[in-house]
Amino acid sequence: MNSLTSLQIMQDAPVIPVIVIHDAAHAVPLARALVAGGIRMLEVTLRTAAALDAIKHIAQEVPEAVVGAGTVCHPRDAESAMRAGARFVVSPGYTQTLGQYCRKGGWVLLPGVSTASEIMMAMEDGYTELKFFPAMQSGGVAMLKALGGPFGHIKFCPTGGITPQNASEFLALKNVICVGGSWLAPGDVMVAGDYARITQLAREAVALKRRAL
């Protein structure tokens, strides 16, 4: 049973990096650079052929990091990610099949939602910490404020269109604990091997102020 909780994942830092890795050789130096900047919770998306190998290398070689898998859409995705060493999974949407499967397996799931109905479905299965995705396209700050009325006990991690410029607007909301962002692991910076730049981006992210803790 995984002793980690979704709330602990969300509270660890103001930003969870959404990481797309095309070359597994980038995984370990990237993870070390993010950890050096104060970011430990790492979401490696299952969008590339290298993703599972990247998760495996981070889990084995960077013990200070807590690696998770993103873009988990089916139970088989969660199963593969956990076998590779992931400690949590993140989905773009929510289905009861995935939610109940992860709960039965004792796996931490941060499920994606964008509507009131999806929030209610996740709540029925015991999920109260949710990913709001795609955040900007689904109404952004205004939508999260509106959802805070009927769902005051739900905490969100908005992801999708979040940037260093607008992250603070989301983090100022009382129902937002953290945000998800891809700007912490730019593909061109990884290819260039400029991991000092990634550490600096992580430090700047850690310095962001947030209201809900």
Buried (B, 14 or more C-beta within 10 A) or exposed (E): EEEBEBBBBBBBBBBBBBBBBBEBBBBBBBBBBBBBBBBBBBBBBBBBEBBBBBBBBBBEEBEEBBBBBBBBBEBEBBBBBBEBBBBBBBBBBBBEEBBBBBBEBEBBBBBBBBBEEBBEBBBEBEBEBBBBBBBBEBBBBEBBBEBBEEBEEBBBBBBBBBEBEBBEBBBEBEBBBBBBBBBBBBBEBBEEEBBEBBBBBBEBBBEBEBEBE
